[in-house]
Amino acid sequence: MYKKLNNLGFVIGIFFILISLVLIIGGLLSAALAHKLNFYTGFSFLVFGIIMTFLNRKDDTDVQV
């Protein structure tokens, strides 16, 4: 797991997934955040985060510390 955290694409992907969950869940739970822009941005961040985490998967032997 530590070697995955050295991969910048994995860390960026996890960041965008977390931000997208905040936007989507916040939009569902709060009337003040329930704008369509939050949902569109949240879903696009989610897709981008998933792409970043899964496309940057390499062998852990290739990553050097």
C-alpha positions, 0 to 999 in steps of 0.5 A: 500500500505504501508503494501505491501512495508514491504513485502520484496518479493514485493519490490524485485519483483518491483525492478527486474521488473524495471531493466528488463524494463530498459534492454528491453527498452534500448535494443530497443532504443539504438544500443549500448545496443542491445545485445541478452544478455540484452534481455535474462537477461531482460526477465528473470528478468521480469519473476522473478519479476512477480513471486516474486510480485504475489507469495508473496501476503498475507493478509495484516493483517498478515504483522506486522510493 
